[in-house]
Amino acid sequence: MSERHPLRATFALLRGLFLVACVAIAAFAVVGYASGWIVFQHDEEKATIEIKTDEIQKSADDAIEKGEQFIDKAGDSLQPAEDETPAPTSEDAADVNDQDGRTRDNKNDVSPDKVHNDEAALP
């Protein structure tokens, strides 16, 4: 039987990282070519690859602007209109002020009308 090389796991990891990097570069090239960011030109004397950084910057700025507009619209839709009262939350329902202004917890409510009175049931 042959022994395993002590760096076999390291080589496998590096090979995997290299493949991921190659796929990422290829994906960037395809997306860049499809969106017009990368232009390939060749003639009899030379071949050139032109990366249009101004187009990339413009696309990034447009994407940021659209993202900000989306966030603004989403934020506006979450705020209630001025004539509407906001719906009570679970926190609002959990704490209720009694007549004395003290805060009590509904779960531990021991007001007299909620306490079982055994004496009242007796004849």
Secondary structure, 3 states (H helix, E strand, C coil): CCCCCCCHHHHHHHHHHHHHHHHHHHHHHHHHHHHCCEEEEECCCCEEEEECHHHHHHHHHHHHHHHHHHHHHHHHHHCCCCCCCCCCCHHHHHEEECCCCCEEEHHHCCCCCCCCCHHHHCC
